[in-house]
Amino acid sequence: MQTLNVNLGDRSYPILIGEQLLARADLILPHLAQKQVAIVTNTTVAPLYLDTLRMALEAHGVKVVPIVLADGEAYKNGETLNQIYDALLTNRCERKTTLIALGGGVIGDLTGYAAATYLRGVPFIQVPTTLLAQVDSSVGGKTGINHPLGKNMIGAFYQPQLVLADTLTLNTLPDRELSAGLAEVIKYGLIGDLPFFEWLEQNMTRLLARDPLALAYAIHRSCEDKAKVVAADEREGGVRALLNLGHTFGHAIESGMGYGNWLHGEAVAAGTLLAADLSRRMGWLSDADVERTRKLFESAKLPVMAPDLGVDKYLDLMGLDKKVEGGRIRFILLRAIGDGVVTAEVPEGLLKDTLIR
């Protein structure tokens, strides 16, 4: 087992990465305020892993309230959030009841936001079961739900007590979901870790083959990179915005195509290629840099061509992005591979040229 720490003063917490951690109640018990938890999961993950986690906790006298939700990005909304509240209230869950998110990014975001708002804040633990959640969404305290007009527009910064990443859960992950997670892994190399980007170029075949050592390394390195950024800028006032490389375009793709039609990582991949193209038009990346980036995403079996939503539709959806300040979109671009930058100084003509499909 590998351990990392997200250093946020009195809100610091560990990230534990390893195999067969779901059955290790001893890793969770020290982080419980009382021996009652609500495990929030979905209809896909529950049959696979709910009993393992529940039985491990119950063997130590922990009362477990299971909450099983529908699976998919389309359910990351207020109606599903209310289902969590309903179950918590029905079971008389208290302020010291810990919520455990068992699932991917949707479950993590929903559970975290429910924890941030139920009784004005209860503790929660992330147990991510997808690669995307293990390397990105479970770390850093971003929680929330989607709105019909924009992705993740309603939410809160709320840190977990613990992130427990059992890498064996990736064995049941569909190939498409594994690739979607790799989009976020590649992101870390692009924004500030050139040696990791180069490692990914050499080891993508191993990752797709689910080589346990390669996956463990990629997860640890990604979490390490993210933990440093979050510790420096918890609430995205500055450098943390770099973690949104490809997301401004990607969220527009997800929303414009209808939530759930493109996986988050797929939209981020196509969005990152748009960001790379715009970086080239800004005079920062070379044609060779863009091609190198495209080849890595392609080798991860991710889409490298964004859908044709129309320039006006893209601009409209991107105008609802959380990074808009003073009516101007802040873009995350690349001065070089391994050197991300946040800027609002993007000529409209260059942006429109990038968006023409």
C-alpha positions in Angstrom: 0.0 0.0 0.0 1.2 3.5 -0.9 0.3 6.6 1.2 0.1 10.2 0.1 -1.1 13.2 2.1 -3.0 16.2 0.9 -1.6 19.0 3.1 -4.4 21.4 4.0 -3.7 22.2 7.7 -6.4 20.9 9.9 -8.3 19.6 6.8 -5.4 17.4 5.7 -6.1 13.8 4.8 -4.3 10.7 3.5 -4.7 9.0 0.1 -4.2 5.2 0.4 -3.5 3.3 -2.8 -3.2 -0.5 -3.1 -4.9 -3.8 -3.7 -7.6 -5.4 -1.6 -8.2 -2.3 0.5 -12.0 -2.5 0.4 -12.0 -5.3 3.0 -9.6 -3.3 5.2 -12.0 -1.8 7.7 -9.0 -1.0 9.9 -8.0 1.7 7.4 -11.4 3.3 7.7 -12.3 3.0 11.4 -9.8 5.7 12.6 -11.6 8.2 10.4 -15.1 7.6 11.7 -16.6 10.0 14.2 -19.1 7.3 15.3 -19.9 3.8 14.3 -22.5 4.7 11.8 -21.9 5.2 8.1 -24.1 5.7 5.0 -22.5 4.1 1.9 -23.6 5.8 -1.3 -23.1 3.8 -4.4 -24.9 3.0 -7.7 -26.6 0.0 -9.4 -23.5 -0.9 -11.3 -21.0 -0.8 -8.4 -23.3 -2.2 -5.6 -23.4 -5.8 -6.9 -19.6 -5.8 -7.2 -18.3 -4.2 -4.1 -21.0 -3.0 -1.6 -21.1 -6.3 0.3 -17.3 -6.4 0.7 -17.2 -3.0 2.2 -20.3 -3.3 4.3 -19.4 -6.7 5.8 -15.9 -5.5 6.7 -17.4 -2.5 8.6 -20.2 -4.5 10.2 -17.7 -7.0 11.5 -16.3 -4.1 13.6 -19.7 -3.1 14.9 -20.4 -0.3 12.4 -24.0 0.3 11.5 -24.2 0.6 7.7 -27.0 2.4 5.8 -26.7 1.5 2.0 -28.0 4.1 -0.5 -28.0 2.7 -4.1 -28.6 5.3 -6.9 -29.1 5.0 -10.6 -25.8 5.0 -12.6 -24.7 7.7 -15.0 -23.9 11.3 -15.5 -27.5 12.0 -16.4 -28.4 11.4 -12.7 -25.9 13.9 -11.3 -28.6 16.3 -10.4 -30.8 17.8 -7.7 -33.4 15.0 -7.9 -30.8 12.3 -7.2 -29.2 14.5 -4.5 -32.6 14.6 -2.7 -32.7 10.7 -2.8 -29.6 10.8 -0.6 -31.1 13.4 1.8 -34.3 11.3 2.0 -32.4 8.2 3.0 -30.2 10.0 5.5 -33.3 11.6 7.2 -35.3 8.4 7.1 -32.5 6.5 8.8 -32.0 9.4 11.3 -28.4 9.9 10.3 -26.6 12.4 12.6 -23.9 15.0 12.3 -21.3 12.4 13.2 -22.5 9.9 10.6 -19.9 9.5 7.9 -20.9 9.3 4.3 -18.8 6.9 2.2 -18.8 7.4 -1.6 -18.3 4.0 -3.3 -18.1 4.5 -7.0 -16.8 6.8 -9.8 -16.8 10.5 -10.2 -20.6 11.0 -10.2 -21.0 9.1 -6.9 -18.1 11.0 -5.4 -19.3 14.4 -6.4 -22.9 13.7 -5.3 -21.9 12.2 -2.0 -19.4 15.0 -1.3 -22.0 17.6 -1.9 -24.6 15.8 0.2 -22.0 15.6 3.0 -21.2 19.3 2.7 -24.9 20.3 3.0 -26.6 17.7 5.1 -27.0 19.1 8.6 -24.7 21.8 7.4 -21.8 19.4 7.1 -21.1 15.8 8.0 -17.8 13.9 7.4 -17.3 11.8 4.3 -14.8 9.3 2.8 -14.0 8.7 -0.9 -13.7 5.1 -2.0 -13.2 5.6 -5.8 -13.7 2.6 -8.1 -12.9 4.1 -11.5 -9.5 5.2 -12.8 -10.8 8.7 -13.4 -12.1 9.0 -9.8 -8.9 7.5 -8.3 -6.6 9.9 -10.1 -8.7 13.0 -10.1 -12.2 13.6 -8.9 -11.8 11.9 -5.5 -8.9 14.2 -4.5 -9.2 17.9 -3.8 -12.6 18.4 -2.3 -14.6 19.5 -5.4 -18.2 18.3 -5.0 -21.4 19.2 -6.8 -24.1 18.5 -9.3 -24.9 19.4 -12.9 -27.5 22.0 -14.0 -29.3 21.7 -17.4 -27.4 24.9 -18.4 -23.9 23.8 -17.2 -21.8 21.0 -15.7 -20.8 21.2 -12.0 -22.3 24.7 -11.7 -23.8 23.9 -8.2 -21.4 22.6 -5.6 -19.0 23.2 -2.8 -15.3 22.8 -1.8 -15.5 20.1 0.9 -12.6 17.9 1.7 -12.9 14.2 2.6 -11.5 12.5 5.7 -9.8 9.9 3.6 -9.4 8.6 0.0 -9.1 4.8 -0.2 -8.2 3.7 -3.8 -8.4 -0.1 -4.2 -6.7 -0.7 -7.5 -8.3 -4.2 -7.9 -11.7 -2.4 -8.6 -10.2 -1.5 -12.0 -10.3 -5.1 -13.1 -14.1 -4.8 -13.5 -13.9 -1.4 -15.2 -15.1 -1.4 -18.9 -12.4 -0.6 -21.4 -14.1 2.6 -22.4 -14.2 3.8 -18.7 -10.5 2.9 -18.3 -9.6 5.0 -21.3 -11.7 7.9 -20.0 -9.6 7.9 -16.8 -6.4 8.0 -18.8 -7.5 11.4 -20.2 -7.0 12.9 -16.7 -3.7 11.0 -16.2 -2.3 12.5 -19.4 -3.5 15.9 -18.2 -1.0 15.9 -15.3 1.9 15.3 -17.7 0.8 18.1 -20.0 0.3 20.8 -17.4 3.5 20.4 -15.4 5.1 17.0 -15.4 7.0 16.4 -18.7 8.8 13.3 -17.4 5.5 11.7 -16.6 4.2 12.6 -20.1 7.2 10.8 -21.5 6.6 7.8 -19.2 3.1 7.6 -20.5 4.3 7.6 -24.1 6.4 4.6 -23.3 3.9 2.7 -21.1 0.4 3.3 -22.5 0.2 -0.3 -23.8 0.8 -1.5 -20.2 -1.8 0.7 -18.8 -4.4 -0.4 -21.3 -3.5 -4.0 -20.5 -4.2 -3.2 -16.9 -0.6 -4.1 -15.8 -0.9 -3.6 -12.0 2.5 -2.1 -11.5 2.0 0.4 -14.3 -1.5 1.4 -13.0 -0.3 1.8 -9.5 2.5 4.0 -10.6 0.2 6.2 -12.8 -2.3 6.5 -10.0 0.3 7.4 -7.4 2.1 9.9 -9.7 -1.3 11.6 -10.7 -2.4 11.9 -7.1 1.0 13.2 -6.1 0.8 15.9 -8.8 -2.7 16.8 -7.9 -2.1 16.9 -4.1 0.7 19.4 -4.6 -1.6 21.7 -6.7 -4.5 21.4 -4.2 -2.2 22.1 -1.2 -1.0 25.3 -3.0 -4.5 26.5 -4.1 -7.4 24.7 -2.4 -10.2 26.9 -3.8 -8.9 27.5 -7.3 -7.9 31.1 -7.0 -4.8 30.6 -9.1 -2.7 27.6 -10.0 -5.4 25.0 -9.4 -7.2 26.2 -12.5 -4.4 24.4 -14.5 -6.1 21.1 -13.5 -9.0 22.1 -15.8 -6.9 21.7 -19.0 -9.4 20.6 -21.7 -12.3 21.0 -19.3 -13.7 24.3 -20.6 -14.1 22.8 -24.0 -14.9 19.4 -22.6 -17.8 20.6 -20.4 -19.3 22.3 -23.4 -19.1 19.0 -25.3 -20.7 17.1 -22.4 -23.5 19.6 -22.1 -24.0 20.2 -25.8 -24.1 16.5 -26.6 -26.4 15.7 -23.6 -25.0 14.4 -20.3 -23.9 10.8 -20.5 -23.5 10.6 -24.3 -19.8 11.4 -24.0 -17.9 10.2 -20.9 -16.2 13.0 -19.0 -12.8 11.8 -19.9 -13.7 11.5 -23.6 -14.9 15.1 -23.6 -11.7 16.2 -21.8 -9.5 14.4 -24.3 -11.2 16.1 -27.3 -11.2 19.4 -25.3 -7.5 19.1 -24.6 -6.8 18.7 -28.3 -8.8 21.9 -28.9 -6.7 23.6 -26.2 -3.6 22.3 -27.9 -4.7 23.6 -31.3 -5.5 27.0 -29.7 -2.1 27.0 -28.0 -0.5 26.4 -31.4 -2.5 29.3 -32.9 -1.2 31.5 -30.0 2.3 30.7 -31.1 3.3 28.5 -28.2 3.0 24.8 -29.3 4.6 23.6 -32.6 2.8 21.4 -35.1 4.9 18.6 -33.8 3.9 19.2 -30.2 0.2 19.1 -31.2 0.7 15.9 -33.1 2.6 14.3 -30.2 -0.2 15.2 -27.9 -2.8 13.8 -30.3 -0.9 10.6 -30.7 -0.8 10.0 -26.9 -4.6 10.5 -26.5 -5.1 8.3 -29.6 -2.9 5.6 -28.1 -5.1 5.7 -25.0 -8.1 4.9 -27.3 -9.7 8.3 -26.7 -11.5 10.6 -29.2 -9.2 13.3 -30.7 -11.8 15.1 -32.7 -14.4 17.3 -31.0 -18.0 17.1 -32.2 -19.3 19.9 -34.4 -21.6 21.8 -32.1 -21.2 25.0 -34.1 -19.0 27.9 -33.1 -21.9 29.9 -31.5 -23.0 26.9 -29.5 -19.5 26.3 -28.2 -19.1 30.0 -27.2 -22.5 30.1 -25.5 -21.8 26.9 -23.4 -18.2 28.0 -22.6 -19.6 31.3 -21.4 -21.3 29.4 -18.5 -17.9 28.0 -17.4 -17.0 28.4 -13.7 -13.7 30.1 -14.7 -15.4 33.0 -16.4 -14.4 36.3 -14.7 -15.7 39.7 -15.7 -17.5 38.1 -18.6 -14.2 36.7 -20.0 -13.4 33.1 -20.3 -10.1 32.0 -18.6 -8.5 29.3 -20.8 -6.0 26.7 -19.7 -3.5 26.4 -22.5 0.1 25.1 -23.0 3.2 27.1 -23.5 4.9 23.8 -24.1 4.3 20.2 -23.2 4.7 20.1 -19.5 4.1 23.9 -19.1 0.4 24.9 -18.6 -0.8 28.5 -18.3 -4.0 30.2 -17.4 -5.0 33.1 -19.6 -7.9 35.2 -20.6 -5.9 37.0 -23.3 -7.1 34.9 -26.2 -8.0 36.7 -29.5 -11.6 35.9 -30.5 -10.6 35.2 -34.0 -8.1 32.5 -33.0 -10.7 30.9 -30.7 -13.3 30.8 -33.5 -10.7 29.3 -35.9 -10.1 26.5 -33.3 -13.8 25.8 -32.9 -14.5 25.5 -36.7 -14.8 21.7 -37.2 
